[in-house]
Amino acid sequence: MDTLLRALGRAALAFLLVLGVMALLPAAVREAVPEGVIGGAVLVLGGVGARRAVRRAR
């Protein structure tokens, strides 16, 4: 259960990190980046975090 909560925490942190980076970009760049790219970045960062958490539990 602890591993699951850590993985969820890392996914949430990745989501907030991507949103923070997007907030720092100029408006023209933000509008040019498709929403799918943002969602994909969150999924990849969350997956990497979850994979690392599972690997440590073994």
PDB file of N, CA, C and O in Angstrom:
ATOM      1  N   MET A   1       0.825  -1.191   0.000  1.00  0.00           N
ATOM      2  CA  MET A   1       0.000   0.000   0.000  1.00  0.00           C
ATOM      3  C   MET A   1       0.870   1.256   0.000  1.00  0.00           C
ATOM      4  O   MET A   1       0.564   2.246  -0.665  1.00  0.00           O
ATOM      5  N   ASP A   2       1.955   1.189   0.758  1.00  0.00           N
ATOM      6  CA  ASP A   2       2.856   2.334   0.823  1.00  0.00           C
ATOM      7  C   ASP A   2       3.464   2.622  -0.546  1.00  0.00           C
ATOM      8  O   ASP A   2       3.623   3.781  -0.930  1.00  0.00           O
ATOM      9  N   THR A   3       3.800   1.576  -1.271  1.00  0.00           N
ATOM     10  CA  THR A   3       4.385   1.735  -2.607  1.00  0.00           C
ATOM     11  C   THR A   3       3.397   2.398  -3.555  1.00  0.00           C
ATOM     12  O   THR A   3       3.770   3.247  -4.364  1.00  0.00           O
ATOM     13  N   LEU A   4       2.140   2.003  -3.449  1.00  0.00           N
ATOM     14  CA  LEU A   4       1.107   2.592  -4.305  1.00  0.00           C
ATOM     15  C   LEU A   4       0.949   4.077  -4.011  1.00  0.00           C
ATOM     16  O   LEU A   4       0.843   4.885  -4.933  1.00  0.00           O
ATOM     17  N   LEU A   5       0.932   4.435  -2.754  1.00  0.00           N
ATOM     18  CA  LEU A   5       0.785   5.846  -2.388  1.00  0.00           C
ATOM     19  C   LEU A   5       1.982   6.668  -2.857  1.00  0.00           C
ATOM     20  O   LEU A   5       1.818   7.809  -3.290  1.00  0.00           O
ATOM     21  N   ARG A   6       3.163   6.108  -2.774  1.00  0.00           N
ATOM     22  CA  ARG A   6       4.345   6.816  -3.265  1.00  0.00           C
ATOM     23  C   ARG A   6       4.280   7.006  -4.778  1.00  0.00           C
ATOM     24  O   ARG A   6       4.639   8.067  -5.290  1.00  0.00           O
ATOM     25  N   ALA A   7       3.825   5.982  -5.489  1.00  0.00           N
ATOM     26  CA  ALA A   7       3.702   6.089  -6.944  1.00  0.00           C
ATOM     27  C   ALA A   7       2.666   7.144  -7.313  1.00  0.00           C
ATOM     28  O   ALA A   7       2.879   7.922  -8.242  1.00  0.00           O
ATOM     29  N   LEU A   8       1.558   7.175  -6.599  1.00  0.00           N
ATOM     30  CA  LEU A   8       0.544   8.194  -6.858  1.00  0.00           C
ATOM     31  C   LEU A   8       1.075   9.590  -6.535  1.00  0.00           C
ATOM     32  O   LEU A   8       0.784  10.552  -7.244  1.00  0.00           O
ATOM     33  N   GLY A   9       1.840   9.688  -5.478  1.00  0.00           N
ATOM     34  CA  GLY A   9       2.446  10.971  -5.135  1.00  0.00           C
ATOM     35  C   GLY A   9       3.403  11.453  -6.202  1.00  0.00           C
ATOM     36  O   GLY A   9       3.444  12.641  -6.522  1.00  0.00           O
ATOM     37  N   ARG A  10       4.169  10.533  -6.749  1.00  0.00           N
ATOM     38  CA  ARG A  10       5.099  10.907  -7.821  1.00  0.00           C
ATOM     39  C   ARG A  10       4.355  11.320  -9.085  1.00  0.00           C
ATOM     40  O   ARG A  10       4.774  12.247  -9.779  1.00  0.00           O
ATOM     41  N   ALA A  11       3.266  10.643  -9.382  1.00  0.00           N
ATOM     42  CA  ALA A  11       2.474  11.021 -10.551  1.00  0.00           C
ATOM     43  C   ALA A  11       1.880  12.414 -10.355  1.00  0.00           C
ATOM     44  O   ALA A  11       1.860  13.220 -11.285  1.00  0.00           O
ATOM     45  N   ALA A  12       1.401  12.692  -9.159  1.00  0.00           N
ATOM     46  CA  ALA A  12       0.855  14.021  -8.868  1.00  0.00           C
ATOM     47  C   ALA A  12       1.950  15.079  -8.956  1.00  0.00           C
ATOM     48  O   ALA A  12       1.718  16.176  -9.463  1.00  0.00           O
ATOM     49  N   LEU A  13       3.132  14.752  -8.467  1.00  0.00           N
ATOM     50  CA  LEU A  13       4.248  15.691  -8.544  1.00  0.00           C
ATOM     51  C   LEU A  13       4.637  15.956  -9.997  1.00  0.00           C
ATOM     52  O   LEU A  13       4.938  17.093 -10.359  1.00  0.00           O
ATOM     53  N   ALA A  14       4.633  14.928 -10.821  1.00  0.00           N
ATOM     54  CA  ALA A  14       4.944  15.100 -12.243  1.00  0.00           C
ATOM     55  C   ALA A  14       3.912  15.999 -12.904  1.00  0.00           C
ATOM     56  O   ALA A  14       4.262  16.857 -13.715  1.00  0.00           O
ATOM     57  N   PHE A  15       2.645  15.809 -12.566  1.00  0.00           N
ATOM     58  CA  PHE A  15       1.573  16.639 -13.114  1.00  0.00           C
ATOM     59  C   PHE A  15       1.791  18.104 -12.735  1.00  0.00           C
ATOM     60  O   PHE A  15       1.697  18.987 -13.587  1.00  0.00           O
ATOM     61  N   LEU A  16       2.080  18.359 -11.465  1.00  0.00           N
ATOM     62  CA  LEU A  16       2.291  19.732 -11.022  1.00  0.00           C
ATOM     63  C   LEU A  16       3.554  20.339 -11.628  1.00  0.00           C
ATOM     64  O   LEU A  16       3.598  21.535 -11.915  1.00  0.00           O
ATOM     65  N   LEU A  17       4.571  19.516 -11.821  1.00  0.00           N
ATOM     66  CA  LEU A  17       5.796  19.989 -12.447  1.00  0.00           C
ATOM     67  C   LEU A  17       5.545  20.428 -13.882  1.00  0.00           C
ATOM     68  O   LEU A  17       6.014  21.488 -14.298  1.00  0.00           O
ATOM     69  N   VAL A  18       4.812  19.627 -14.634  1.00  0.00           N
ATOM     70  CA  VAL A  18       4.502  19.982 -16.024  1.00  0.00           C
ATOM     71  C   VAL A  18       3.644  21.239 -16.070  1.00  0.00           C
ATOM     72  O   VAL A  18       3.875  22.111 -16.908  1.00  0.00           O
ATOM     73  N   LEU A  19       2.658  21.347 -15.182  1.00  0.00           N
ATOM     74  CA  LEU A  19       1.832  22.554 -15.154  1.00  0.00           C
ATOM     75  C   LEU A  19       2.657  23.784 -14.796  1.00  0.00           C
ATOM     76  O   LEU A  19       2.437  24.861 -15.351  1.00  0.00           O
ATOM     77  N   GLY A  20       3.600  23.634 -13.877  1.00  0.00           N
ATOM     78  CA  GLY A  20       4.455  24.757 -13.510  1.00  0.00           C
ATOM     79  C   GLY A  20       5.332  25.208 -14.659  1.00  0.00           C
ATOM     80  O   GLY A  20       5.504  26.406 -14.885  1.00  0.00           O
ATOM     81  N   VAL A  21       5.883  24.255 -15.384  1.00  0.00           N
ATOM     82  CA  VAL A  21       6.710  24.600 -16.545  1.00  0.00           C
ATOM     83  C   VAL A  21       5.867  25.288 -17.607  1.00  0.00           C
ATOM     84  O   VAL A  21       6.306  26.260 -18.222  1.00  0.00           O
ATOM     85  N   MET A  22       4.657  24.786 -17.822  1.00  0.00           N
ATOM     86  CA  MET A  22       3.770  25.404 -18.811  1.00  0.00           C
ATOM     87  C   MET A  22       3.388  26.827 -18.395  1.00  0.00           C
ATOM     88  O   MET A  22       3.251  27.702 -19.249  1.00  0.00           O
ATOM     89  N   ALA A  23       3.217  27.063 -17.110  1.00  0.00           N
ATOM     90  CA  ALA A  23       2.852  28.402 -16.637  1.00  0.00           C
ATOM     91  C   ALA A  23       3.991  29.393 -16.855  1.00  0.00           C
ATOM     92  O   ALA A  23       3.744  30.587 -17.027  1.00  0.00           O
ATOM     93  N   LEU A  24       5.227  28.916 -16.850  1.00  0.00           N
ATOM     94  CA  LEU A  24       6.372  29.810 -17.030  1.00  0.00           C
ATOM     95  C   LEU A  24       6.628  30.167 -18.493  1.00  0.00           C
ATOM     96  O   LEU A  24       7.326  31.138 -18.786  1.00  0.00           O
ATOM     97  N   LEU A  25       6.067  29.387 -19.402  1.00  0.00           N
ATOM     98  CA  LEU A  25       6.288  29.652 -20.823  1.00  0.00           C
ATOM     99  C   LEU A  25       5.491  30.872 -21.274  1.00  0.00           C
ATOM    100  O   LEU A  25       4.444  31.176 -20.701  1.00  0.00           O
ATOM    101  N   PRO A  26       5.975  31.569 -22.290  1.00  0.00           N
ATOM    102  CA  PRO A  26       5.211  32.691 -22.840  1.00  0.00           C
ATOM    103  C   PRO A  26       3.868  32.211 -23.413  1.00  0.00           C
ATOM    104  O   PRO A  26       3.728  31.049 -23.792  1.00  0.00           O
ATOM    105  N   ALA A  27       2.902  33.107 -23.468  1.00  0.00           N
ATOM    106  CA  ALA A  27       1.543  32.763 -23.910  1.00  0.00           C
ATOM    107  C   ALA A  27       1.539  32.173 -25.323  1.00  0.00           C
ATOM    108  O   ALA A  27       0.793  31.232 -25.594  1.00  0.00           O
ATOM    109  N   ALA A  28       2.353  32.709 -26.213  1.00  0.00           N
ATOM    110  CA  ALA A  28       2.375  32.204 -27.595  1.00  0.00           C
ATOM    111  C   ALA A  28       2.838  30.757 -27.641  1.00  0.00           C
ATOM    112  O   ALA A  28       2.305  29.961 -28.414  1.00  0.00           O
ATOM    113  N   VAL A  29       3.807  30.412 -26.835  1.00  0.00           N
ATOM    114  CA  VAL A  29       4.313  29.037 -26.811  1.00  0.00           C
ATOM    115  C   VAL A  29       3.260  28.119 -26.189  1.00  0.00           C
ATOM    116  O   VAL A  29       3.024  27.018 -26.685  1.00  0.00           O
ATOM    117  N   ARG A  30       2.625  28.575 -25.099  1.00  0.00           N
ATOM    118  CA  ARG A  30       1.598  27.771 -24.432  1.00  0.00           C
ATOM    119  C   ARG A  30       0.455  27.424 -25.384  1.00  0.00           C
ATOM    120  O   ARG A  30      -0.049  26.302 -25.378  1.00  0.00           O
ATOM    121  N   GLU A  31       0.058  28.384 -26.190  1.00  0.00           N
ATOM    122  CA  GLU A  31      -1.043  28.144 -27.126  1.00  0.00           C
ATOM    123  C   GLU A  31      -0.620  27.233 -28.277  1.00  0.00           C
ATOM    124  O   GLU A  31      -1.455  26.535 -28.852  1.00  0.00           O
ATOM    125  N   ALA A  32       0.657  27.234 -28.615  1.00  0.00           N
ATOM    126  CA  ALA A  32       1.148  26.422 -29.726  1.00  0.00           C
ATOM    127  C   ALA A  32       1.317  24.953 -29.341  1.00  0.00           C
ATOM    128  O   ALA A  32       1.279  24.079 -30.207  1.00  0.00           O
ATOM    129  N   VAL A  33       1.504  24.675 -28.051  1.00  0.00           N
ATOM    130  CA  VAL A  33       1.718  23.294 -27.605  1.00  0.00           C
ATOM    131  C   VAL A  33       0.358  22.599 -27.487  1.00  0.00           C
ATOM    132  O   VAL A  33      -0.510  23.072 -26.753  1.00  0.00           O
ATOM    133  N   PRO A  34       0.165  21.489 -28.195  1.00  0.00           N
ATOM    134  CA  PRO A  34      -1.117  20.773 -28.110  1.00  0.00           C
ATOM    135  C   PRO A  34      -1.324  20.157 -26.718  1.00  0.00           C
ATOM    136  O   PRO A  34      -0.360  19.817 -26.032  1.00  0.00           O
ATOM    137  N   GLU A  35      -2.575  20.020 -26.319  1.00  0.00           N
ATOM    138  CA  GLU A  35      -2.898  19.463 -25.011  1.00  0.00           C
ATOM    139  C   GLU A  35      -2.438  18.005 -24.896  1.00  0.00           C
ATOM    140  O   GLU A  35      -2.110  17.543 -23.804  1.00  0.00           O
ATOM    141  N   GLY A  36      -2.415  17.300 -25.994  1.00  0.00           N
ATOM    142  CA  GLY A  36      -1.963  15.908 -25.979  1.00  0.00           C
ATOM    143  C   GLY A  36      -0.507  15.770 -25.569  1.00  0.00           C
ATOM    144  O   GLY A  36      -0.125  14.785 -24.937  1.00  0.00           O
ATOM    145  N   VAL A  37       0.302  16.754 -25.926  1.00  0.00           N
ATOM    146  CA  VAL A  37       1.711  16.724 -25.541  1.00  0.00           C
ATOM    147  C   VAL A  37       1.840  16.883 -24.032  1.00  0.00           C
ATOM    148  O   VAL A  37       2.651  16.208 -23.398  1.00  0.00           O
ATOM    149  N   ILE A  38       1.044  17.769 -23.465  1.00  0.00           N
ATOM    150  CA  ILE A  38       1.082  17.976 -22.015  1.00  0.00           C
ATOM    151  C   ILE A  38       0.629  16.710 -21.302  1.00  0.00           C
ATOM    152  O   ILE A  38       1.281  16.272 -20.353  1.00  0.00           O
ATOM    153  N   GLY A  39      -0.456  16.124 -21.732  1.00  0.00           N
ATOM    154  CA  GLY A  39      -0.947  14.884 -21.129  1.00  0.00           C
ATOM    155  C   GLY A  39       0.041  13.747 -21.286  1.00  0.00           C
ATOM    156  O   GLY A  39       0.223  12.945 -20.370  1.00  0.00           O
ATOM    157  N   GLY A  40       0.676  13.673 -22.436  1.00  0.00           N
ATOM    158  CA  GLY A  40       1.683  12.634 -22.663  1.00  0.00           C
ATOM    159  C   GLY A  40       2.886  12.796 -21.749  1.00  0.00           C
ATOM    160  O   GLY A  40       3.426  11.811 -21.246  1.00  0.00           O
ATOM    161  N   ALA A  41       3.303  14.028 -21.536  1.00  0.00           N
ATOM    162  CA  ALA A  41       4.431  14.271 -20.632  1.00  0.00           C
ATOM    163  C   ALA A  41       4.089  13.852 -19.209  1.00  0.00           C
ATOM    164  O   ALA A  41       4.924  13.277 -18.510  1.00  0.00           O
ATOM    165  N   VAL A  42       2.872  14.136 -18.781  1.00  0.00           N
ATOM    166  CA  VAL A  42       2.446  13.738 -17.439  1.00  0.00           C
ATOM    167  C   VAL A  42       2.415  12.216 -17.320  1.00  0.00           C
ATOM    168  O   VAL A  42       2.857  11.666 -16.311  1.00  0.00           O
ATOM    169  N   LEU A  43       1.900  11.538 -18.333  1.00  0.00           N
ATOM    170  CA  LEU A  43       1.851  10.078 -18.294  1.00  0.00           C
ATOM    171  C   LEU A  43       3.247   9.456 -18.275  1.00  0.00           C
ATOM    172  O   LEU A  43       3.497   8.507 -17.532  1.00  0.00           O
ATOM    173  N   VAL A  44       4.139   9.984 -19.082  1.00  0.00           N
ATOM    174  CA  VAL A  44       5.502   9.438 -19.134  1.00  0.00           C
ATOM    175  C   VAL A  44       6.209   9.649 -17.799  1.00  0.00           C
ATOM    176  O   VAL A  44       6.821   8.720 -17.271  1.00  0.00           O
ATOM    177  N   LEU A  45       6.133  10.856 -17.252  1.00  0.00           N
ATOM    178  CA  LEU A  45       6.794  11.121 -15.972  1.00  0.00           C
ATOM    179  C   LEU A  45       6.176  10.296 -14.850  1.00  0.00           C
ATOM    180  O   LEU A  45       6.893   9.796 -13.983  1.00  0.00           O
ATOM    181  N   GLY A  46       4.857  10.148 -14.857  1.00  0.00           N
ATOM    182  CA  GLY A  46       4.201   9.316 -13.853  1.00  0.00           C
ATOM    183  C   GLY A  46       4.572   7.854 -13.999  1.00  0.00           C
ATOM    184  O   GLY A  46       4.777   7.165 -13.000  1.00  0.00           O
ATOM    185  N   GLY A  47       4.661   7.374 -15.224  1.00  0.00           N
ATOM    186  CA  GLY A  47       5.052   5.983 -15.467  1.00  0.00           C
ATOM    187  C   GLY A  47       6.474   5.696 -15.036  1.00  0.00           C
ATOM    188  O   GLY A  47       6.758   4.639 -14.471  1.00  0.00           O
ATOM    189  N   VAL A  48       7.368   6.634 -15.301  1.00  0.00           N
ATOM    190  CA  VAL A  48       8.757   6.463 -14.867  1.00  0.00           C
ATOM    191  C   VAL A  48       8.832   6.435 -13.344  1.00  0.00           C
ATOM    192  O   VAL A  48       9.559   5.627 -12.765  1.00  0.00           O
ATOM    193  N   GLY A  49       8.084   7.312 -12.706  1.00  0.00           N
ATOM    194  CA  GLY A  49       8.071   7.328 -11.242  1.00  0.00           C
ATOM    195  C   GLY A  49       7.499   6.050 -10.665  1.00  0.00           C
ATOM    196  O   GLY A  49       8.024   5.521  -9.685  1.00  0.00           O
ATOM    197  N   ALA A  50       6.427   5.549 -11.262  1.00  0.00           N
ATOM    198  CA  ALA A  50       5.816   4.307 -10.785  1.00  0.00           C
ATOM    199  C   ALA A  50       6.749   3.120 -11.018  1.00  0.00           C
ATOM    200  O   ALA A  50       6.852   2.229 -10.174  1.00  0.00           O
ATOM    201  N   ARG A  51       7.414   3.112 -12.145  1.00  0.00           N
ATOM    202  CA  ARG A  51       8.340   2.021 -12.447  1.00  0.00           C
ATOM    203  C   ARG A  51       9.494   1.988 -11.451  1.00  0.00           C
ATOM    204  O   ARG A  51       9.911   0.919 -11.004  1.00  0.00           O
ATOM    205  N   ARG A  52      10.001   3.156 -11.112  1.00  0.00           N
ATOM    206  CA  ARG A  52      11.093   3.225 -10.136  1.00  0.00           C
ATOM    207  C   ARG A  52      10.624   2.779  -8.764  1.00  0.00           C
ATOM    208  O   ARG A  52      11.370   2.133  -8.028  1.00  0.00           O
ATOM    209  N   ALA A  53       9.385   3.124  -8.417  1.00  0.00           N
ATOM    210  CA  ALA A  53       8.845   2.741  -7.105  1.00  0.00           C
ATOM    211  C   ALA A  53       8.668   1.221  -7.025  1.00  0.00           C
ATOM    212  O   ALA A  53       8.956   0.619  -5.991  1.00  0.00           O
ATOM    213  N   VAL A  54       8.204   0.608  -8.095  1.00  0.00           N
ATOM    214  CA  VAL A  54       8.003  -0.845  -8.111  1.00  0.00           C
ATOM    215  C   VAL A  54       9.347  -1.547  -8.084  1.00  0.00           C
ATOM    216  O   VAL A  54       9.496  -2.569  -7.414  1.00  0.00           O
ATOM    217  N   ARG A  55      10.312  -1.025  -8.789  1.00  0.00           N
ATOM    218  CA  ARG A  55      11.634  -1.643  -8.833  1.00  0.00           C
ATOM    219  C   ARG A  55      12.286  -1.635  -7.454  1.00  0.00           C
ATOM    220  O   ARG A  55      12.979  -2.590  -7.102  1.00  0.00           O
ATOM    221  N   ARG A  56      12.082  -0.581  -6.666  1.00  0.00           N
ATOM    222  CA  ARG A  56      12.665  -0.500  -5.331  1.00  0.00           C
ATOM    223  C   ARG A  56      12.018  -1.479  -4.367  1.00  0.00           C
ATOM    224  O   ARG A  56      12.659  -1.927  -3.416  1.00  0.00           O
ATOM    225  N   ALA A  57      10.746  -1.819  -4.601  1.00  0.00           N
ATOM    226  CA  ALA A  57      10.014  -2.660  -3.653  1.00  0.00           C
ATOM    227  C   ALA A  57      10.496  -4.113  -3.689  1.00  0.00           C
ATOM    228  O   ALA A  57      10.288  -4.848  -2.723  1.00  0.00           O
ATOM    229  N   ARG A  58      11.114  -4.527  -4.747  1.00  0.00           N
ATOM    230  CA  ARG A  58      11.532  -5.927  -4.863  1.00  0.00           C
ATOM    231  C   ARG A  58      12.606  -6.285  -3.932  1.00  0.00           C
ATOM    232  O   ARG A  58      13.056  -7.430  -3.920  1.00  0.00           O
TER     233      ARG A  58
END
